[in-house]
Structure formats: C-alpha cells, structure tokens
Amino acid sequence: MQSYFIQSGAGQTTLEKREVAVPEPGSGQLLLRLRAAGLNRGEFIAAHGLTKPGAAKPAGGEGAGEIVKLGAGVAGFAPGERVMGRCPGAFAEYALMDVREAVAIPARLSWEEAASIPLTFMVVHDMLIAQGRLAAGEWLLVTGISSGVGVAALQTAKALGAKVIGTSGSADKLERLKAAGLDLGICTRAADFRDAVMAATNGTGANLIVNNVGGSVFAECVRALAFQGRLATVGYVDGVLKAEIDIEALHAKRLTLFGVSNKLRSPGQRAESARGFGADILPAIADGRIRPLIDRVYGFDELPAAKAYMESNAHLGKIVLRVRGA
C-alpha cells in the first residue's frame, strides 16, 4: 500500500510517499481501509513538536474508513462498518485505529465530512466543555477563528447557546462565518482586540477565550477576560512560544489558564475524550445542527499541494485528503 511519511528538520516539515506493507491489527485495534483523512496544522508546524526531528514517521492523525479486520479482543464493531476517529498514519490506504477511539459515522455524513471531525471536534470538546465549562449565554472569543478548530469551536459554542466573537486577518472570512452564527468579527492579526471585546460584552469581557494564534496575543487575551474567565491555549501559528503573564489580573479576576493538547495524554485519557465527544457533540452532528465546514478536498497524490494550501492560510474550515477508491 502507499503511505505518506513526514519528517521535521531545519524549522520545517517535509512529506514523502512510500510503498509499505498493510499493517496487521493488534489487540484492541481495527484495520481500516481509509477513504478520507483530515489535515491538521499542528502536525505540519515543526515548532509544535508533534513531528520530532529525526527519522520520518507515518503522517496523518485522523481519518474515516471501512473496517477490514478486527484485532484480538475487539467487540462492538464488525468488518464493513464505517468509522471515524484519531488514526496515526491516516495519510495512507490502510491504517490502524485504537477501538476505544473509533466512532460510528452518522449516516448523513460523507467520507470527507467524517474525516474532518475527529481531532478537531475532540479538541473542541476538551477546551469548550471538559475544561472550558462554556455555558449558554456566555461569551466565547476565538483568535484565528477561520482555522478548522476555530470554525468547529464557533459551531459547537452556538449549539451550546453561547455568543461568539472571532478574530481573523480576513474580513471576507469573518463575513462568511456570520452564516454559522458569528456574533462579532474583529478583523485583525494584532494584539489590539481587547477594547472591541469589552464593548461587545458591556464591559465584562469574554468568559472563555480560545487562543489559536499564540504568544503574540496571549497578554491581550488575558486583558480581554471576564471575572473568573478561562483561557485555552490550543496553538501557536505565530511561532511565539513565550509571553508575559499579568499576575495581578490572574489573581484579582480569579482566572483559569489551561492548555489543550493530546501530545502527552495516555491512550486511556484520549479514549475518555472520545467518549465525551460522543456524548456531548456527536448528537448535534448526527442530526444536522452542526455540519462540518470543508474548504477543499484534495486527491491522494495531491497531499503536498494540500499542505502548501494550509500553510498559505487561505482556507476557511477544514482541508481533507480523499484516499484512492473513495
């Protein structure tokens, strides 16, 4: 079978397509015939540390496909079923998936839609629900809202009954996101949005902020938080990995600062987030209240072009790779 490998070095990541053997499922694993796989920016940014320097490793982190074979001890699934989930090495014709992270695909979803969901919406569940405790009527601010995670956060927050402010350097993207329920778009890439957030929230600030941008806007996010506000750090596309913390604001406003990453989580912890997503967000996807927003779909041989398009920051929502035969 054909599979893409990724390697990190000299501050960038590169892709290589290889011919490798079809893997055999081990205990608790499913072998999938992949039909589509989602692209995630963090995998391609060397500074995120998801792709460590050294030997190349299979690329891709989420996918959707048909079960071909069950590993020992697997129950509740059968060959031929459609499933989606986190899937190491998903940019390939076949890949293995931990059965604890496999989610049955709702009938209304295409392969491409299903492949765009797992990592993105499980991260959103972590930062909005599990850690962020976002409630109906609260204000959510998302920096860099046009990303896959940003759009999914907007869609989920609206399903929860929250109000959403988003920042983006593109006025066109912000205008297009009004159809998804964006209450206020702030066209900026700079750390200058606190006053607009305060004006929109009658001076109270945002209850929860999702920072997709990084250290360059971290201090501004703290300034824009409400009393007992929560700040989620999920990405740093700006490459700025350090920022000052206003200790007085942290103390006086009783703020909560937390990270959102799967890098160091155990398989059991990742499985727990999959169960949470299944209980709290999947029903809204299954009945159509949340519909994944896909910007472009690329063919299997076009993954390098898909990566370049993602790195150009031109997309709105998710970019998906269609695997051969889908």
Secondary structure, DSSP 8 states (H G I E B T S, - for coil): -EEEEEEEETTEEEEEEEE-------TTEEEEEEEEEE--HHHH-GGGSSS-BSS-EE--SEEEEEEEEE-TT--S--TT-EEEEE-TT-SBSEEEEEGGG-EE--TT--HHHHHTSHHHHHHHIIIIIITT---TT-EEEEETTTSHHHHHHHHHHHHHT-EEEEEES-HHHHHHGGGGT-SEEEE-SSS--HHHHHHHTTTS-EEEEEE-S-GGGHHHHHHTEEEEEEEEE---TT--------HHHHHHTT-EEEE---TT--HHHHHHHHHHHHHHTHHHHHTTSS---EEEEEEGGGHHHHHHHHHTT--SSEEEEE-TT-
